[in-house]
Amino acid sequence: MTAGRPFIVAIDGPAGAGKSTVSRRVASRLGFAMVDTGAIYRTVALAATRRGIALDDDAALAVLLPELEIRFSPSPGGGQRVLLGEDDVSVEIRTPPISLGASKVSARPVVRAGLLDLQRRLACAPENRGAVLEGRDIGTVVFPDADAKFFLTASAEERARRRHAELGARGDASTYDEVLADQLRRDKDDSERAIAPLRPAADAQLVDTSGLPLDAVVDALVRELEARLSGDGRSEA
């Protein structure tokens, strides 16, 4: 652990690999803060859309970013809410159009630079024993010296199945084929973009979640992290 800051866990992976759910559960099990950087970029995309700002308009995005008050708050039913000012946008940022919008704004250097300090401040708050950060460049740019880095993946079909079930539970009528097409398009955009492309950090542990209950993935990561926290240095995940 780096002196003067909490224990930092970086978790990345393509859409639908389970990284958001796994990150939340790992953070809860360890008593760590959860910083959902994907939710931050989604919220930027939502705010820009609401104001009619094109998602590739760097000048307008640069003006928008300092005006945004993005924070997380505990949810009464467990987990956390995403707040834009006093507006709870937790559900609105998870729609397919905002998901694609998040992929677009997160490829803009002005946005990534503008949110860097926010992500670090949320993770390093004095009350945090540790923090789990889920997002694209956590282990390479935001916290290149993160204490643990994991890259979760799964087959495209498995990821689309999970996403379709998640959207259905929220009342979204998208078909499986539509979800799969959106996901493949997002994977292509994320993998080919020049800024923070989708690929694991050189020192990240790859975890294939295909066919695995997410609880089993959480158990494996928690065992690994508890071992690192205890200082014995073993690697099981």
N, C-alpha and C positions, 0 to 999 in steps of 0.2 A: 504494500500500500504506500502511495506517495504521501510523505509527511505534509500535514496541514490541510488535507482534504479527505472527504469520505471515500469509502471503498466504491469504486466505479465499475459497473457491469455494462458492457455494450452488447446489444443484441440486434442483429440485422437479418435480412433475408427478403425474398420476393413476396409480393402480395399473396395472402392466403396460406403462408407457411406456418402460421400460428404464432408469429412473433409477438403480436399485441397481447393475446391471451396469456401466452407463456410469460411474457415480461411482467404483466400485472400479478400473476400468481406467484412468480418467484419473488417479486418485491414484497408481496404480502407475507409470504412464508418467512422471509428473512427480516421483516420489519424495516425494509428499505423504502426510500422515496421512489416513486415511479414518475419518470419524465417521458411522456409520449411525444417524441419529436414529430412523428408522423401526424399527430393531431394538431401540432402547431402549424405545420405546413398546410394542412387541410383548412385550418381556420384562416390563414392568410388567403388561400384561394377563395374561400367563402366571402371574406371581407372585400376582396377585389371584385368579385362577381356582383356583390350587392351594390357596389359603387360604379359599376360599369367600366371597370379598368381592365384592359386587355392583359392576359396573363403573361405576355411577353413584352409589356411596356415597362422597361426598366426604370425610366424616369418617374413614371407615376407610382410604381411599386416602391421606389426609394422614398417618395413622399409619404406613402401610406404607412409603411412599417413603423416609424416612430410614434404614430398616432394610435397604434393598436395596443390594447391592454389584454393580453392573453394569460390566463392562469388556470390552474387546476384546483378543484375543490372536492372534498369527499362526498360521495353520493350516499343518500340515506339508505339505499338498498345494497350498499357495498360498491367497491370500485371508486371511480372518480368522474366528476363532471368536468367538461371543458367549457370555460367561460370566455366570452368575448365581451369585455366590459362587464355588464351585469346580465348579459344575455346567455342563457344556457344553449350552446350550439352542439351539444354532444351527439344528437341524432342527425341534425342537418348536415354535419361534416362527413357523415358516413354514406351518403348517397353516391351512386356510380358517377354522376357528372362531377361532383366535388373530388372524388377519388382521382379521376383523370386530371382535374384541375390542379390538384396537389402535386401530381407528377410533373406538371408543366412548370409551376412556380418554383418547385424545389430544384429545377435545373438552371435557374437564373442565379448567377453569381452574386448579384446585388441582394437577393433574398437570403441566400445562405450566409453571406457575411453579416447581414443585418440581424440575423437571429442567433448568431454565434454566442454573443454575450448572454442573451436570455437563457439559452440552454445550460450554459455553465453556471449561471447564478441559481437556477432552479435545482440543479444537481448538488451544488456545494453549499446550500443553505446551512447555517450553523447547527440547526437541529437535526440534520440528517446523519445517521450512522453510516449509511451507504445509499447508493442510488442506482437504479436500473434505468438505462436510457435505450429506447428502441428507435432506431433510425439509421439512415444510409451511411453517414460519414462519422458516426460517433467514435469509432475506433481508429480512424485515420486522421481526422481533422479536429473534432471537438475535444476528444480525450484520447490522443494517440498513445498515452501512457495508461490507458484503462487497465484495471487490475485483472479483468477477465473479458474475453471477447468471444461471442458465439455467432455463427451464421446458420440460421435455420432454413431448411429447404424442404421441398416435397414435389411430387409430380404435378404437372399442370392440371391434370384431371382431378387429382385429390384436392388441390388448392381451390379449384373452381367449385367443387362440390361443397367444401366448407363455406366458401363465400356465399354461394347460393342459399344454403341453409340459414346463414346469418341474416341475409337480406330478407328472406321469407319470414323469419321470426319477427322482423320489424314491419311486416306488411308490404314489403316491396314486391311488385309483381314480375320482376325480371325473370326470364327463363334461364335455365342452366346454360343453354347455348349462347345467350346474350352475355351472361356473366363470364363464360370462358373466353368469348371473343374480346370483351373489354380487358380481361386479365392478360391475354396474350399481347394485345396492343400495348398495355401498360408495361409489361415485361420488356417488350422490344424497345419502347421509348426509354425506359430506365437503364437498360443494358447498353444502349448505343449513345447516350448523351455524353457530352464532353466533360461536364461537371458532375462529380460524385456518381459515376456509373455504378450499376448494380454488380458488385463483385465482393467477395469476402476480403477482409483485411488479411495481410500475409500471415499474421499470427493468430487468426481466429480459428476456433474449433468448429468444424462442420458437423451439423446435427441433422440427419435426414428424418423428418417426422412422418413420412409416408407410412400409412397403415398403423401408426402408433397413436394410442389415446394421448391427448395433450397432458393429462395428469402424469403419464409415465415420463414424458419429456421434462415436465416441471420437476419431478422427483430426481431425475438424472442431473439436471442443472443445479438443483439445490444441494445435492450430495457433493458435487464438484466445488461449489462455492463455499460450502461449510468447511470442506477440506482446506481450501486456500485460506480462509479466514483463520483456521486453526494453525496454519503455517506448516502443514506437512507436505504441501506441494504436489499431491497426487493428482492424476487426471483420469476421470472416468467417463465424462460425457461423450 
